[in-house]
Amino acid sequence: MKLLAIGAFALASLAAGSAAAQAQAPANPGPVLPGVCVFHNDRLLAQSTAGQSVQTGMQRLVTEVQGELAPYGASLQSEA
């Protein structure tokens, strides 16, 4: 039971982190410096088709897991 609660928390944290990453993507990355390459994983996920697909899939999984764990949460609340 504890493992299920930890799994649900981890998935919720991933979903919240991806939403926060979209909100924090800088509008202007700054001047271009020759010979310097910077990789922003959060920006890639927010702006690429593949990244958006990953985020949509993660959101679907979070919703599915929350639906599966809801009956357990209700029974734990009633026991408490």
All heavy atoms as a GROMACS GRO file, in nm:
protein
  559
    1MET      N    1   0.083  -0.118   0.000
    1MET     CA    2   0.000   0.000   0.000
    1MET      C    3   0.088   0.125   0.000
    1MET      O    4   0.058   0.220  -0.070
    1MET     CB    5  -0.091  -0.004   0.122
    1MET     CG    6  -0.211   0.086   0.110
    1MET     SD    7  -0.315   0.060  -0.034
    1MET     CE    8  -0.409  -0.079   0.016
    2LYS      N    9   0.195   0.120   0.080
    2LYS     CA   10   0.285   0.234   0.087
    2LYS      C   11   0.355   0.255  -0.048
    2LYS      O   12   0.376   0.367  -0.091
    2LYS     CB   13   0.387   0.211   0.198
    2LYS     CG   14   0.473   0.329   0.228
    2LYS     CD   15   0.562   0.299   0.348
    2LYS     CE   16   0.640   0.421   0.390
    2LYS     NZ   17   0.723   0.396   0.506
    3LEU      N   18   0.386   0.145  -0.116
    3LEU     CA   19   0.451   0.153  -0.245
    3LEU      C   20   0.361   0.220  -0.348
    3LEU      O   21   0.407   0.301  -0.429
    3LEU     CB   22   0.490   0.012  -0.293
    3LEU     CG   23   0.562   0.002  -0.427
    3LEU    CD1   24   0.694   0.080  -0.420
    3LEU    CD2   25   0.589  -0.143  -0.460
    4LEU      N   26   0.233   0.191  -0.343
    4LEU     CA   27   0.138   0.255  -0.435
    4LEU      C   28   0.131   0.406  -0.411
    4LEU      O   29   0.125   0.485  -0.505
    4LEU     CB   30  -0.001   0.193  -0.421
    4LEU     CG   31  -0.016   0.050  -0.471
    4LEU    CD1   32  -0.154  -0.003  -0.436
    4LEU    CD2   33   0.010   0.042  -0.619
    5ALA      N   34   0.132   0.446  -0.286
    5ALA     CA   35   0.127   0.588  -0.253
    5ALA      C   36   0.254   0.658  -0.300
    5ALA      O   37   0.248   0.769  -0.354
    5ALA     CB   38   0.109   0.607  -0.103
    6ILE      N   39   0.369   0.593  -0.286
    6ILE     CA   40   0.495   0.651  -0.332
    6ILE      C   41   0.495   0.663  -0.483
    6ILE      O   42   0.539   0.764  -0.539
    6ILE     CB   43   0.615   0.567  -0.281
    6ILE    CG1   44   0.627   0.579  -0.129
    6ILE    CG2   45   0.744   0.609  -0.349
    6ILE    CD1   46   0.727   0.486  -0.067
    7GLY      N   47   0.444   0.561  -0.553
    7GLY     CA   48   0.436   0.566  -0.698
    7GLY      C   49   0.346   0.678  -0.746
    7GLY      O   50   0.378   0.748  -0.842
    8ALA      N   51   0.233   0.696  -0.681
    8ALA     CA   52   0.141   0.803  -0.718
    8ALA      C   53   0.205   0.939  -0.696
    8ALA      O   54   0.192   1.030  -0.778
    8ALA     CB   55   0.012   0.791  -0.638
    9PHE      N   56   0.277   0.953  -0.586
    9PHE     CA   57   0.345   1.079  -0.558
    9PHE      C   58   0.452   1.108  -0.662
    9PHE      O   59   0.466   1.221  -0.708
    9PHE     CB   60   0.407   1.075  -0.417
    9PHE     CG   61   0.485   1.199  -0.384
    9PHE    CD1   62   0.420   1.317  -0.354
    9PHE    CD2   63   0.624   1.198  -0.385
    9PHE    CE1   64   0.491   1.433  -0.324
    9PHE    CE2   65   0.695   1.312  -0.356
    9PHE     CZ   66   0.629   1.430  -0.325
   10ALA      N   67   0.527   1.004  -0.702
   10ALA     CA   68   0.632   1.022  -0.803
   10ALA      C   69   0.573   1.066  -0.936
   10ALA      O   70   0.625   1.156  -1.002
   10ALA     CB   71   0.711   0.893  -0.818
   11LEU      N   72   0.464   1.004  -0.977
   11LEU     CA   73   0.401   1.043  -1.103
   11LEU      C   74   0.343   1.184  -1.097
   11LEU      O   75   0.353   1.260  -1.192
   11LEU     CB   76   0.291   0.943  -1.140
   11LEU     CG   77   0.341   0.810  -1.195
   11LEU    CD1   78   0.226   0.713  -1.214
   11LEU    CD2   79   0.416   0.830  -1.325
   12ALA      N   80   0.286   1.219  -0.985
   12ALA     CA   81   0.233   1.355  -0.970
   12ALA      C   82   0.346   1.457  -0.973
   12ALA      O   83   0.332   1.565  -1.031
   12ALA     CB   84   0.154   1.366  -0.840
   13SER      N   85   0.461   1.422  -0.915
   13SER     CA   86   0.576   1.512  -0.918
   13SER      C   87   0.628   1.531  -1.059
   13SER      O   88   0.664   1.642  -1.098
   13SER     CB   89   0.689   1.457  -0.830
   13SER     OG   90   0.647   1.452  -0.697
   14LEU      N   91   0.630   1.422  -1.137
   14LEU     CA   92   0.673   1.433  -1.277
   14LEU      C   93   0.580   1.524  -1.356
   14LEU      O   94   0.625   1.606  -1.435
   14LEU     CB   95   0.676   1.294  -1.342
   14LEU     CG   96   0.795   1.208  -1.309
   14LEU    CD1   97   0.777   1.068  -1.368
   14LEU    CD2   98   0.923   1.269  -1.359
   15ALA      N   99   0.452   1.509  -1.336
   15ALA     CA  100   0.355   1.591  -1.408
   15ALA      C  101   0.370   1.738  -1.369
   15ALA      O  102   0.367   1.826  -1.455
   15ALA     CB  103   0.213   1.543  -1.380
   16ALA      N  104   0.388   1.765  -1.241
   16ALA     CA  105   0.403   1.903  -1.196
   16ALA      C  106   0.534   1.961  -1.247
   16ALA      O  107   0.540   2.078  -1.285
   16ALA     CB  108   0.398   1.909  -1.044
   17GLY      N  109   0.638   1.881  -1.251
   17GLY     CA  110   0.768   1.929  -1.300
   17GLY      C  111   0.764   1.964  -1.447
   17GLY      O  112   0.822   2.063  -1.490
   18SER      N  113   0.694   1.883  -1.527
   18SER     CA  114   0.686   1.913  -1.670
   18SER      C  115   0.603   2.038  -1.694
   18SER      O  116   0.633   2.117  -1.783
   18SER     CB  117   0.630   1.795  -1.748
   18SER     OG  118   0.496   1.769  -1.712
   19ALA      N  119   0.499   2.060  -1.615
   19ALA     CA  120   0.418   2.182  -1.630
   19ALA      C  121   0.500   2.304  -1.589
   19ALA      O  122   0.493   2.409  -1.654
   19ALA     CB  123   0.292   2.172  -1.545
   20ALA      N  124   0.579   2.292  -1.485
   20ALA     CA  125   0.664   2.403  -1.442
   20ALA      C  126   0.772   2.432  -1.544
   20ALA      O  127   0.808   2.548  -1.567
   20ALA     CB  128   0.726   2.372  -1.305
   21ALA      N  129   0.823   2.328  -1.610
   21ALA     CA  130   0.926   2.348  -1.711
   21ALA      C  131   0.872   2.427  -1.829
   21ALA      O  132   0.943   2.511  -1.886
   21ALA     CB  133   0.978   2.212  -1.759
   22GLN      N  134   0.748   2.405  -1.866
   22GLN     CA  135   0.689   2.481  -1.975
   22GLN      C  136   0.674   2.628  -1.936
   22GLN      O  137   0.695   2.715  -2.017
   22GLN     CB  138   0.551   2.426  -2.011
   22GLN     CG  139   0.558   2.302  -2.096
   22GLN     CD  140   0.420   2.255  -2.137
   22GLN    OE1  141   0.320   2.295  -2.078
   22GLN    NE2  142   0.416   2.169  -2.236
   23ALA      N  143   0.639   2.654  -1.813
   23ALA     CA  144   0.618   2.791  -1.768
   23ALA      C  145   0.750   2.867  -1.756
   23ALA      O  146   0.752   2.988  -1.768
   23ALA     CB  147   0.546   2.791  -1.634
   24GLN      N  148   0.863   2.797  -1.735
   24GLN     CA  149   0.990   2.862  -1.713
   24GLN      C  150   1.077   2.875  -1.837
   24GLN      O  151   1.189   2.923  -1.829
   24GLN     CB  152   1.070   2.786  -1.606
   24GLN     CG  153   1.005   2.790  -1.470
   24GLN     CD  154   1.081   2.705  -1.369
   24GLN    OE1  155   1.178   2.641  -1.402
   24GLN    NE2  156   1.034   2.704  -1.246
   25ALA      N  157   1.028   2.832  -1.954
   25ALA     CA  158   1.108   2.841  -2.076
   25ALA      C  159   1.136   2.988  -2.108
   25ALA      O  160   1.043   3.068  -2.119
   25ALA     CB  161   1.036   2.774  -2.191
   26PRO      N  162   1.264   3.025  -2.120
   26PRO     CA  163   1.296   3.166  -2.144
   26PRO      C  164   1.252   3.210  -2.284
   26PRO      O  165   1.267   3.136  -2.380
   26PRO     CB  166   1.448   3.172  -2.128
   26PRO     CG  167   1.496   3.033  -2.155
   26PRO     CD  168   1.383   2.943  -2.110
   27ALA      N  169   1.202   3.332  -2.294
   27ALA     CA  170   1.158   3.385  -2.422
   27ALA      C  171   1.277   3.427  -2.505
   27ALA      O  172   1.279   3.410  -2.625
   27ALA     CB  173   1.062   3.502  -2.399
   28ASN      N  174   1.379   3.484  -2.442
   28ASN     CA  175   1.498   3.530  -2.512
   28ASN      C  176   1.619   3.464  -2.446
   28ASN      O  177   1.657   3.500  -2.336
   28ASN     CB  178   1.508   3.682  -2.503
   28ASN     CG  179   1.625   3.737  -2.582
   28ASN    OD1  180   1.696   3.662  -2.648
   28ASN    ND2  181   1.645   3.865  -2.573
   29PRO      N  182   1.683   3.367  -2.515
   29PRO     CA  183   1.793   3.295  -2.451
   29PRO      C  184   1.920   3.378  -2.436
   29PRO      O  185   2.011   3.339  -2.366
   29PRO     CB  186   1.815   3.176  -2.543
   29PRO     CG  187   1.764   3.220  -2.675
   29PRO     CD  188   1.652   3.316  -2.646
   30GLY      N  189   1.930   3.492  -2.503
   30GLY     CA  190   2.048   3.576  -2.491
   30GLY      C  191   2.127   3.579  -2.621
   30GLY      O  192   2.085   3.524  -2.722
   31PRO      N  193   2.243   3.643  -2.618
   31PRO     CA  194   2.320   3.656  -2.742
   31PRO      C  195   2.383   3.523  -2.784
   31PRO      O  196   2.409   3.437  -2.700
   31PRO     CB  197   2.429   3.757  -2.704
   31PRO     CG  198   2.444   3.742  -2.557
   31PRO     CD  199   2.307   3.708  -2.506
   32VAL      N  200   2.406   3.510  -2.914
   32VAL     CA  201   2.471   3.390  -2.966
   32VAL      C  202   2.622   3.404  -2.947
   32VAL      O  203   2.681   3.505  -2.984
   32VAL     CB  204   2.437   3.373  -3.117
   32VAL    CG1  205   2.512   3.255  -3.174
   32VAL    CG2  206   2.288   3.357  -3.136
   33LEU      N  207   2.682   3.303  -2.886
   33LEU     CA  208   2.827   3.302  -2.863
   33LEU      C  209   2.889   3.197  -2.955
   33LEU      O  210   2.854   3.079  -2.945
   33LEU     CB  211   2.858   3.270  -2.718
   33LEU     CG  212   2.799   3.364  -2.612
   33LEU    CD1  213   2.828   3.312  -2.473
   33LEU    CD2  214   2.856   3.504  -2.630
   34PRO      N  215   2.978   3.238  -3.043
   34PRO     CA  216   3.041   3.141  -3.134
   34PRO      C  217   3.115   3.033  -3.057
   34PRO      O  218   3.188   3.061  -2.961
   34PRO     CB  219   3.138   3.225  -3.217
   34PRO     CG  220   3.101   3.367  -3.194
   34PRO     CD  221   3.028   3.373  -3.064
   35GLY      N  222   3.094   2.908  -3.097
   35GLY     CA  223   3.164   2.796  -3.035
   35GLY      C  224   3.101   2.746  -2.907
   35GLY      O  225   3.152   2.654  -2.845
   36VAL      N  226   2.987   2.803  -2.867
   36VAL     CA  227   2.920   2.761  -2.743
   36VAL      C  228   2.783   2.704  -2.780
   36VAL      O  229   2.704   2.768  -2.849
   36VAL     CB  230   2.904   2.877  -2.644
   36VAL    CG1  231   2.827   2.833  -2.521
   36VAL    CG2  232   3.040   2.933  -2.605
   37CYS      N  233   2.757   2.585  -2.735
   37CYS     CA  234   2.628   2.521  -2.760
   37CYS      C  235   2.566   2.488  -2.625
   37CYS      O  236   2.629   2.424  -2.540
   37CYS     CB  237   2.647   2.394  -2.841
   37CYS     SG  238   2.494   2.304  -2.872
   38VAL      N  239   2.443   2.531  -2.605
   38VAL     CA  240   2.373   2.507  -2.478
   38VAL      C  241   2.248   2.425  -2.509
   38VAL      O  242   2.172   2.458  -2.599
   38VAL     CB  243   2.335   2.639  -2.409
   38VAL    CG1  244   2.260   2.612  -2.281
   38VAL    CG2  245   2.460   2.721  -2.382
   39PHE      N  246   2.228   2.320  -2.434
   39PHE     CA  247   2.112   2.232  -2.451
   39PHE      C  248   2.018   2.252  -2.334
   39PHE      O  249   2.058   2.237  -2.219
   39PHE     CB  250   2.160   2.086  -2.458
   39PHE     CG  251   2.048   1.987  -2.462
   39PHE    CD1  252   1.975   1.967  -2.577
   39PHE    CD2  253   2.014   1.914  -2.349
   39PHE    CE1  254   1.872   1.876  -2.582
   39PHE    CE2  255   1.910   1.823  -2.353
   39PHE     CZ  256   1.840   1.804  -2.470
   40HIS      N  257   1.893   2.287  -2.363
   40HIS     CA  258   1.791   2.305  -2.260
   40HIS      C  259   1.689   2.192  -2.276
   40HIS      O  260   1.604   2.196  -2.365
   40HIS     CB  261   1.720   2.440  -2.275
   40HIS     CG  262   1.808   2.556  -2.248
   40HIS    ND1  263   1.840   2.598  -2.121
   40HIS    CD2  264   1.873   2.640  -2.332
   40HIS    CE1  265   1.921   2.701  -2.127
   40HIS    NE2  266   1.943   2.729  -2.254
   41ASN      N  267   1.698   2.093  -2.188
   41ASN     CA  268   1.607   1.979  -2.196
   41ASN      C  269   1.462   2.023  -2.176
   41ASN      O  270   1.373   1.976  -2.248
   41ASN     CB  271   1.645   1.873  -2.092
   41ASN     CG  272   1.568   1.746  -2.111
   41ASN    OD1  273   1.557   1.695  -2.222
   41ASN    ND2  274   1.514   1.691  -2.003
   42ASP      N  275   1.436   2.112  -2.081
   42ASP     CA  276   1.300   2.158  -2.056
   42ASP      C  277   1.242   2.229  -2.177
   42ASP      O  278   1.126   2.213  -2.212
   42ASP     CB  279   1.296   2.251  -1.935
   42ASP     CG  280   1.336   2.180  -1.806
   42ASP    OD1  281   1.324   2.056  -1.802
   42ASP    OD2  282   1.378   2.248  -1.712
   43ARG      N  283   1.325   2.309  -2.240
   43ARG     CA  284   1.279   2.383  -2.359
   43ARG      C  285   1.252   2.286  -2.474
   43ARG      O  286   1.157   2.305  -2.549
   43ARG     CB  287   1.385   2.485  -2.398
   43ARG     CG  288   1.337   2.582  -2.500
   43ARG     CD  289   1.440   2.692  -2.518
   43ARG     NE  290   1.381   2.801  -2.590
   43ARG     CZ  291   1.446   2.907  -2.628
   43ARG    NH1  292   1.573   2.919  -2.599
   43ARG    NH2  293   1.386   3.002  -2.695
   44LEU      N  294   1.337   2.186  -2.490
   44LEU     CA  295   1.317   2.087  -2.594
   44LEU      C  296   1.183   2.016  -2.575
   44LEU      O  297   1.106   1.999  -2.669
   44LEU     CB  298   1.431   1.984  -2.594
   44LEU     CG  299   1.416   1.869  -2.692
   44LEU    CD1  300   1.437   1.918  -2.834
   44LEU    CD2  301   1.511   1.758  -2.657
   45LEU      N  302   1.154   1.976  -2.451
   45LEU     CA  303   1.028   1.909  -2.424
   45LEU      C  304   0.908   2.000  -2.447
   45LEU      O  305   0.804   1.957  -2.494
   45LEU     CB  306   1.025   1.856  -2.280
   45LEU     CG  307   1.110   1.734  -2.252
   45LEU    CD1  308   1.108   1.701  -2.104
   45LEU    CD2  309   1.066   1.615  -2.332
   46ALA      N  310   0.924   2.128  -2.417
   46ALA     CA  311   0.812   2.221  -2.432
   46ALA      C  312   0.785   2.258  -2.577
   46ALA      O  313   0.672   2.284  -2.614
   46ALA     CB  314   0.840   2.346  -2.350
   47GLN      N  315   0.890   2.260  -2.662
   47GLN     CA  316   0.873   2.313  -2.797
   47GLN      C  317   0.875   2.208  -2.907
   47GLN      O  318   0.831   2.238  -3.018
   47GLN     CB  319   0.981   2.417  -2.825
   47GLN     CG  320   0.967   2.540  -2.737
   47GLN     CD  321   1.074   2.644  -2.765
   47GLN    OE1  322   1.172   2.617  -2.834
   47GLN    NE2  323   1.055   2.762  -2.710
   48SER      N  324   0.925   2.089  -2.884
   48SER     CA  325   0.931   1.990  -2.991
   48SER      C  326   0.805   1.904  -2.994
   48SER      O  327   0.736   1.887  -2.893
   48SER     CB  328   1.054   1.899  -2.973
   48SER     OG  329   1.035   1.814  -2.862
   49THR      N  330   0.776   1.850  -3.110
   49THR     CA  331   0.661   1.762  -3.125
   49THR      C  332   0.679   1.636  -3.041
   49THR      O  333   0.585   1.590  -2.975
   49THR     CB  334   0.642   1.725  -3.273
   49THR    OG1  335   0.629   1.845  -3.350
   49THR    CG2  336   0.518   1.640  -3.293
   50ALA      N  337   0.800   1.581  -3.042
   50ALA     CA  338   0.827   1.461  -2.963
   50ALA      C  339   0.814   1.490  -2.814
   50ALA      O  340   0.757   1.410  -2.739
   50ALA     CB  341   0.967   1.408  -2.994
   51GLY      N  342   0.865   1.604  -2.770
   51GLY     CA  343   0.854   1.641  -2.629
   51GLY      C  344   0.711   1.660  -2.585
   51GLY      O  345   0.671   1.619  -2.476
   52GLN      N  346   0.632   1.723  -2.670
   52GLN     CA  347   0.491   1.742  -2.638
   52GLN      C  348   0.418   1.608  -2.633
   52GLN      O  349   0.330   1.588  -2.549
   52GLN     CB  350   0.427   1.836  -2.740
   52GLN     CG  351   0.478   1.977  -2.727
   52GLN     CD  352   0.430   2.068  -2.839
   52GLN    OE1  353   0.362   2.024  -2.931
   52GLN    NE2  354   0.467   2.194  -2.832
   53SER      N  355   0.457   1.516  -2.720
   53SER     CA  356   0.398   1.382  -2.718
   53SER      C  357   0.434   1.309  -2.589
   53SER      O  358   0.349   1.242  -2.528
   53SER     CB  359   0.447   1.302  -2.839
   53SER     OG  360   0.398   1.171  -2.834
   54VAL      N  361   0.558   1.324  -2.544
   54VAL     CA  362   0.601   1.262  -2.418
   54VAL      C  363   0.522   1.320  -2.302
   54VAL      O  364   0.474   1.247  -2.214
   54VAL     CB  365   0.753   1.281  -2.397
   54VAL    CG1  366   0.793   1.248  -2.254
   54VAL    CG2  367   0.831   1.197  -2.495
   55GLN      N  368   0.506   1.453  -2.301
   55GLN     CA  369   0.431   1.515  -2.192
   55GLN      C  370   0.285   1.473  -2.193
   55GLN      O  371   0.226   1.449  -2.087
   55GLN     CB  372   0.442   1.667  -2.201
   55GLN     CG  373   0.579   1.716  -2.163
   55GLN     CD  374   0.592   1.866  -2.170
   55GLN    OE1  375   0.518   1.933  -2.242
   55GLN    NE2  376   0.687   1.921  -2.096
   56THR      N  377   0.226   1.460  -2.311
   56THR     CA  378   0.087   1.415  -2.321
   56THR      C  379   0.075   1.272  -2.270
   56THR      O  380  -0.018   1.239  -2.196
   56THR     CB  381   0.038   1.424  -2.467
   56THR    OG1  382   0.050   1.559  -2.511
   56THR    CG2  383  -0.105   1.379  -2.480
   57GLY      N  384   0.170   1.186  -2.308
   57GLY     CA  385   0.169   1.047  -2.261
   57GLY      C  386   0.186   1.038  -2.111
   57GLY      O  387   0.119   0.958  -2.044
   58MET      N  388   0.275   1.121  -2.055
   58MET     CA  389   0.295   1.120  -1.910
   58MET      C  390   0.169   1.167  -1.837
   58MET      O  391   0.132   1.112  -1.734
   58MET     CB  392   0.413   1.209  -1.871
   58MET     CG  393   0.548   1.148  -1.898
   58MET     SD  394   0.574   0.992  -1.813
   58MET     CE  395   0.569   1.044  -1.643
   59GLN      N  396   0.103   1.268  -1.892
   59GLN     CA  397  -0.020   1.317  -1.830
   59GLN      C  398  -0.128   1.209  -1.833
   59GLN      O  399  -0.201   1.190  -1.737
   59GLN     CB  400  -0.070   1.444  -1.900
   59GLN     CG  401  -0.191   1.504  -1.834
   59GLN     CD  402  -0.166   1.544  -1.689
   59GLN    OE1  403  -0.061   1.597  -1.656
   59GLN    NE2  404  -0.261   1.518  -1.603
   60ARG      N  405  -0.135   1.134  -1.945
   60ARG     CA  406  -0.231   1.025  -1.956
   60ARG      C  407  -0.201   0.918  -1.852
   60ARG      O  408  -0.292   0.866  -1.785
   60ARG     CB  409  -0.228   0.966  -2.097
   60ARG     CG  410  -0.328   0.854  -2.120
   60ARG     CD  411  -0.316   0.793  -2.258
   60ARG     NE  412  -0.180   0.758  -2.296
   60ARG     CZ  413  -0.118   0.646  -2.260
   60ARG    NH1  414  -0.178   0.560  -2.180
   60ARG    NH2  415   0.005   0.622  -2.300
   61LEU      N  416  -0.073   0.884  -1.834
   61LEU     CA  417  -0.035   0.784  -1.734
   61LEU      C  418  -0.066   0.831  -1.593
   61LEU      O  419  -0.112   0.753  -1.509
   61LEU     CB  420   0.114   0.750  -1.747
   61LEU     CG  421   0.154   0.668  -1.869
   61LEU    CD1  422   0.305   0.656  -1.876
   61LEU    CD2  423   0.089   0.531  -1.864
   62VAL      N  424  -0.039   0.958  -1.563
   62VAL     CA  425  -0.069   1.013  -1.431
   62VAL      C  426  -0.218   1.003  -1.403
   62VAL      O  427  -0.260   0.960  -1.294
   62VAL     CB  428  -0.019   1.159  -1.420
   62VAL    CG1  429  -0.077   1.227  -1.297
   62VAL    CG2  430   0.132   1.163  -1.416
   63THR      N  431  -0.300   1.040  -1.501
   63THR     CA  432  -0.445   1.033  -1.484
   63THR      C  433  -0.490   0.889  -1.462
   63THR      O  434  -0.575   0.862  -1.376
   63THR     CB  435  -0.515   1.093  -1.607
   63THR    OG1  436  -0.469   1.227  -1.625
   63THR    CG2  437  -0.666   1.093  -1.590
   64GLU      N  438  -0.432   0.798  -1.538
   64GLU     CA  439  -0.468   0.656  -1.526
   64GLU      C  440  -0.431   0.601  -1.388
   64GLU      O  441  -0.512   0.532  -1.324
   64GLU     CB  442  -0.395   0.578  -1.635
   64GLU     CG  443  -0.433   0.432  -1.645
   64GLU     CD  444  -0.362   0.364  -1.759
   64GLU    OE1  445  -0.360   0.421  -1.870
   64GLU    OE2  446  -0.307   0.254  -1.737
   65VAL      N  447  -0.312   0.633  -1.341
   65VAL     CA  448  -0.268   0.584  -1.210
   65VAL      C  449  -0.352   0.646  -1.099
   65VAL      O  450  -0.390   0.578  -1.003
   65VAL     CB  451  -0.117   0.611  -1.189
   65VAL    CG1  452  -0.076   0.588  -1.045
   65VAL    CG2  453  -0.036   0.524  -1.282
   66GLN      N  454  -0.382   0.775  -1.111
   66GLN     CA  455  -0.466   0.839  -1.010
   66GLN      C  456  -0.603   0.773  -1.004
   66GLN      O  457  -0.659   0.754  -0.896
   66GLN     CB  458  -0.480   0.988  -1.040
   66GLN     CG  459  -0.356   1.067  -1.008
   66GLN     CD  460  -0.366   1.212  -1.051
   66GLN    OE1  461  -0.450   1.249  -1.131
   66GLN    NE2  462  -0.277   1.294  -0.998
   67GLY      N  463  -0.657   0.737  -1.120
   67GLY     CA  464  -0.786   0.668  -1.123
   67GLY      C  465  -0.780   0.531  -1.059
   67GLY      O  466  -0.874   0.488  -0.992
   68GLU      N  467  -0.668   0.462  -1.079
   68GLU     CA  468  -0.653   0.329  -1.019
   68GLU      C  469  -0.631   0.337  -0.868
   68GLU      O  470  -0.672   0.247  -0.795
   68GLU     CB  471  -0.534   0.256  -1.084
   68GLU     CG  472  -0.560   0.212  -1.226
   68GLU     CD  473  -0.440   0.144  -1.288
   68GLU    OE1  474  -0.340   0.119  -1.217
   68GLU    OE2  475  -0.445   0.118  -1.409
   69LEU      N  476  -0.566   0.443  -0.821
   69LEU     CA  477  -0.536   0.454  -0.678
   69LEU      C  478  -0.647   0.521  -0.598
   69LEU      O  479  -0.646   0.514  -0.475
   69LEU     CB  480  -0.405   0.531  -0.658
   69LEU     CG  481  -0.279   0.462  -0.710
   69LEU    CD1  482  -0.159   0.550  -0.689
   69LEU    CD2  483  -0.259   0.327  -0.644
   70ALA      N  484  -0.740   0.585  -0.665
   70ALA     CA  485  -0.848   0.657  -0.594
   70ALA      C  486  -0.928   0.566  -0.499
   70ALA      O  487  -0.954   0.606  -0.385
   70ALA     CB  488  -0.940   0.724  -0.694
   71PRO      N  489  -0.965   0.443  -0.540
   71PRO     CA  490  -1.038   0.358  -0.445
   71PRO      C  491  -0.957   0.324  -0.319
   71PRO      O  492  -1.012   0.317  -0.210
   71PRO     CB  493  -1.068   0.230  -0.524
   71PRO     CG  494  -1.059   0.271  -0.668
   71PRO     CD  495  -0.959   0.381  -0.672
   72TYR      N  496  -0.825   0.307  -0.336
   72TYR     CA  497  -0.740   0.278  -0.220
   72TYR      C  498  -0.736   0.399  -0.128
   72TYR      O  499  -0.738   0.385  -0.006
   72TYR     CB  500  -0.598   0.240  -0.265
   72TYR     CG  501  -0.593   0.111  -0.343
   72TYR    CD1  502  -0.561   0.112  -0.478
   72TYR    CD2  503  -0.619  -0.011  -0.282
   72TYR    CE1  504  -0.555  -0.006  -0.550
   72TYR    CE2  505  -0.614  -0.129  -0.353
   72TYR     CZ  506  -0.582  -0.126  -0.487
   72TYR     OH  507  -0.577  -0.242  -0.558
   73GLY      N  508  -0.727   0.517  -0.185
   73GLY     CA  509  -0.725   0.638  -0.103
   73GLY      C  510  -0.854   0.656  -0.026
   73GLY      O  511  -0.854   0.695   0.091
   74ALA      N  512  -0.966   0.625  -0.092
   74ALA     CA  513  -1.095   0.637  -0.026
   74ALA      C  514  -1.106   0.537   0.090
   74ALA      O  515  -1.156   0.572   0.198
   74ALA     CB  516  -1.208   0.615  -0.125
   75SER      N  517  -1.058   0.415   0.068
   75SER     CA  518  -1.066   0.315   0.177
   75SER      C  519  -0.974   0.353   0.292
   75SER      O  520  -1.008   0.331   0.408
   75SER     CB  521  -1.034   0.176   0.124
   75SER     OG  522  -0.897   0.166   0.084
   76LEU      N  523  -0.856   0.411   0.261
   76LEU     CA  524  -0.766   0.454   0.367
   76LEU      C  525  -0.826   0.569   0.447
   76LEU      O  526  -0.812   0.575   0.569
   76LEU     CB  527  -0.631   0.496   0.309
   76LEU     CG  528  -0.543   0.382   0.257
   76LEU    CD1  529  -0.420   0.440   0.188
   76LEU    CD2  530  -0.502   0.290   0.369
   77GLN      N  531  -0.894   0.660   0.380
   77GLN     CA  532  -0.959   0.772   0.449
   77GLN      C  533  -1.070   0.722   0.541
   77GLN      O  534  -1.085   0.770   0.652
   77GLN     CB  535  -1.016   0.871   0.347
   77GLN     CG  536  -0.913   0.953   0.275
   77GLN     CD  537  -0.840   1.048   0.368
   77GLN    OE1  538  -0.893   1.096   0.468
   77GLN    NE2  539  -0.715   1.075   0.336
   78SER      N  540  -1.146   0.623   0.493
   78SER     CA  541  -1.254   0.572   0.577
   78SER      C  542  -1.200   0.495   0.697
   78SER      O  543  -1.259   0.497   0.804
   78SER     CB  544  -1.348   0.484   0.494
   78SER     OG  545  -1.280   0.367   0.449
   79GLU      N  546  -1.086   0.425   0.679
   79GLU     CA  547  -1.024   0.354   0.791
   79GLU      C  548  -0.968   0.451   0.893
   79GLU      O  549  -0.971   0.424   1.013
   79GLU     CB  550  -0.913   0.263   0.740
   79GLU     CG  551  -0.959   0.140   0.668
   79GLU     CD  552  -0.845   0.056   0.617
   79GLU    OE1  553  -0.730   0.074   0.666
   79GLU    OE2  554  -0.867  -0.029   0.531
   80ALA      N  555  -0.916   0.562   0.846
   80ALA     CA  556  -0.855   0.660   0.938
   80ALA      C  557  -0.964   0.726   1.017
   80ALA      O  558  -0.956   0.758   1.133
   80ALA     CB  559  -0.776   0.763   0.861
   0.00000   0.00000   0.00000
